[in-house]
């Protein structure tokens, strides 16, 4: 289980990444850093 506070919306991050095809675009759309998206998606795996 992730201890990452930013991963509360990790499912949303995952869906956005799948739809947009880019962690960079997802990060920009959600107003977070790319590394946050990457970490949250990795935590879902």
C-alpha positions, 0 to 999 in steps of 0.5 A: 500500500502506498504511503504517498499522500498525492496518490489519493487520486491514483485511479484518476491518474491512471485513467488520465494517463491511459486516455492522454497517453503521456504522463507529462500531459496528465501532470499538466492537466491535473496540476501535479509533477510528472513524477507524482503521476509515475509514482501513483501509477506504479503504486497501482501495479 
